[in-house]
Amino acid sequence: MKFHLPLLALAGKSDPQPPNVTRILENTRKLISDEAIVLARRAYLDRTDLPKMKSYLDLAGSQQKGINYLLLAIYQFMSTRDIQAAKQSIEEARKQDLKDFTWAYSKGFLVGYEGNLSDAYHTYKLAFGNKTGKATHIECELFLRKILEIEPDKIQLWYCLGLIYMSAHEDFVLAKQCFDDFIRKATQQGKYLDQIKYVERHLEKIRARGCQS
């Protein structure tokens, strides 16, 4: 980044720009954008530094027509809990590559966060059954746990976490723990009672695999 930004400024001073300089500018902008996306992700994952994350997202967007809409959705949710704006960003991500269903993890979280667990289940199924980023399910697990630390009253996220452990990780021990936590907390609070019967079906399938702990 420290090398590419000065190079971009220097190359941009050529007027008129010969073809080789134009190519250098295009390649440099792409490099800057790619680096900025990596740094934006790191700013969030390593330190949850939202202002720095946003500055890198702005830099990436200024260099390329495309924007990393999924990272933008994370910023919109984490900074102001702007769920509608985050959903719009996720929809833009979906339209960028119709074969990539990474967006479904993000949307599944948002509708689950809102308490619509039936929609969350069906949206997560799209992620589980289609092409997604290789490490996305791991990042989603960490994200869900982070939100549960901040907002422990969002007990429905234990259900979402259980789905990811069951279908993406295939870690049935942790899936069972999450589903059990969800049922216990939901029963205590008198919430999501209709969803409990579906969770119990998941637990039956997990027990059929010999997982009792």
TALIN-V860772 format. One record per helix or strand. SS is the DSSP state (H for helix, E for strand). FROM is the first residue (numbers start at 1). TO is the last residue. If there is no record, write none. Layout:
ss->SS from->FROM to->TO
ss->SS from->FROM to->TO
This chain:
ss->H from->2 to->11
ss->H from->19 to->47
ss->H from->50 to->63
ss->H from->69 to->80
ss->H from->83 to->96
ss->H from->102 to->113
ss->H from->117 to->128
ss->H from->136 to->150
ss->H from->156 to->169
ss->H from->172 to->189
ss->H from->193 to->208
